[in-house]
Amino acid sequence: MIQLILHHYPISPFAEKIRLILGYKKLAWQSVIIPRIMPKPDLTALTGGYRRTPVMQMGADIYCDTALIADVLEKIAPAPSLYPSQVNGASRIVAQWADSQVFSAAMAYNFQPAGIADVFAGLPEEAVQAFVADRAAMRGGAPRMAIGEGTSTYKSQLRRLSDMLTERPYLLGDAPSIADFSAYHPIWFTLERTPSLSGILDATPLLKDWMTRMKAIGHGVHEKMTSEQALDAANQATPGDVTQMPFVNEHGIDLGSEVTITADNFGLEPTQGTLVAATKTRLILRREDQRTGAVHVHFPRNGFILKKVKS
Ligand SMILES: N[C@@H](CCC(=O)N[C@@H](CS)C(=O)NCC(=O)O)C(=O)O
């Protein structure tokens, strides 16, 4: 049985989404703690540039972005499903809204001065400044949503989510779907990482109870692994066979081309390699690193830009 290795750090909301999915699917996993800010030399040796959190590794296959990681986990453990058939499309759409809109409004709200004081309690001022500078650079200098807009937007999103719970225990039915995991993680940050600001949930008790139900899922069985061990695991493995994957050519870029894949909003470090597969939903490139040997790096198409490298 191949090991599931999660590269993450405790306060990352998107990592919390995957930790909870691993718990929901009762999958055992290895936990590699990565730095919160750049540089992340051991992580980028695996990804070739991509720096966002979390990243999942299975041997010499590296999976970027939680939307793709969730799909891969669903393949490995189909039950309980993240995409119940009657809400398959809707659950993905709500998840995408939560991962983008709710996440950005929540973070604007969470990172007001009282929240910053909670998150960085006990850390020296330089560490706080380094974090702020790293995230500003990650946004390419674009400002975060202002606190006022973040607060009003977040409050209205919380009300809408709460409305979805009036007649059922989870957002789209009797069991959690991907929508629940994606809506959970920004609110988790408010409750657990910025407790001074958690009163915002008092207006939506149904949502508060749903948070308690979701948290009870837990993170499943996991043990610590060092980043060196993860690099060794990649080095000793061979990437999975992709030759039978159906090729979908939306960009006019042939398999075998040298390409870059870059996130389309923030964290714009490109990953470069040879395009070895492009399906309806996924792009895979092959690259080599001294410390990992050959690896396949997998990205979802959604939210990523594929470009041919000019020779
Ligand atoms: N769309 C990405 C977003 C991931 C993301 O934004 N993660 C945050 C942490 S929660 C991040 O990467 N922050 C910067 C970092 O960790 O270096 C996903 O679903 O995985």
The ligand as an SDF file (V2000), in Angstrom:
LIG
                    3D

 20 19  0  0  0  0  0  0  0  0999 V2000
   -6.2360   26.7430   -4.3300 N   0  0  0  0  0  0  0  0  0  0  0  0
   -5.2670   26.2700   -3.3790 C   0  0  0  0  0  0  0  0  0  0  0  0
   -5.1060   27.3260   -2.2720 C   0  0  0  0  0  0  0  0  0  0  0  0
   -4.1070   26.9190   -1.2070 C   0  0  0  0  0  0  0  0  0  0  0  0
   -3.6860   28.0950   -0.3410 C   0  0  0  0  0  0  0  0  0  0  0  0
   -3.9640   29.2530   -0.6240 O   0  0  0  0  0  0  0  0  0  0  0  0
   -3.0170   27.7840    0.7470 N   0  0  0  0  0  0  0  0  0  0  0  0
   -2.4690   28.8210    1.5950 C   0  0  0  0  0  0  0  0  0  0  0  0
   -2.3660   28.3000    3.0220 C   0  0  0  0  0  0  0  0  0  0  0  0
   -3.9360   27.8940    3.6680 S   0  0  0  0  0  0  0  0  0  0  0  0
   -1.0550   29.1050    1.1600 C   0  0  0  0  0  0  0  0  0  0  0  0
   -0.5660   28.4450    0.2680 O   0  0  0  0  0  0  0  0  0  0  0  0
   -0.3880   30.0520    1.7980 N   0  0  0  0  0  0  0  0  0  0  0  0
    0.9800   30.3300    1.4750 C   0  0  0  0  0  0  0  0  0  0  0  0
    1.9260   29.2480    1.8670 C   0  0  0  0  0  0  0  0  0  0  0  0
    1.5850   28.3170    2.6150 O   0  0  0  0  0  0  0  0  0  0  0  0
    3.0800   29.3340    1.4430 O   0  0  0  0  0  0  0  0  0  0  0  0
   -5.6830   24.9220   -2.8380 C   0  0  0  0  0  0  0  0  0  0  0  0
   -6.8920   24.5960   -2.8980 O   0  0  0  0  0  0  0  0  0  0  0  0
   -4.8210   24.1360   -2.4260 O   0  0  0  0  0  0  0  0  0  0  0  0
  1  2  1  0
  2  3  1  0
  2 18  1  0
  3  4  1  0
  4  5  1  0
  5  6  2  0
  5  7  1  0
  7  8  1  0
  8  9  1  0
  8 11  1  0
  9 10  1  0
 11 12  2  0
 11 13  1  0
 13 14  1  0
 14 15  1  0
 15 16  2  0
 15 17  1  0
 18 19  2  0
 18 20  1  0
M  END
$$$$
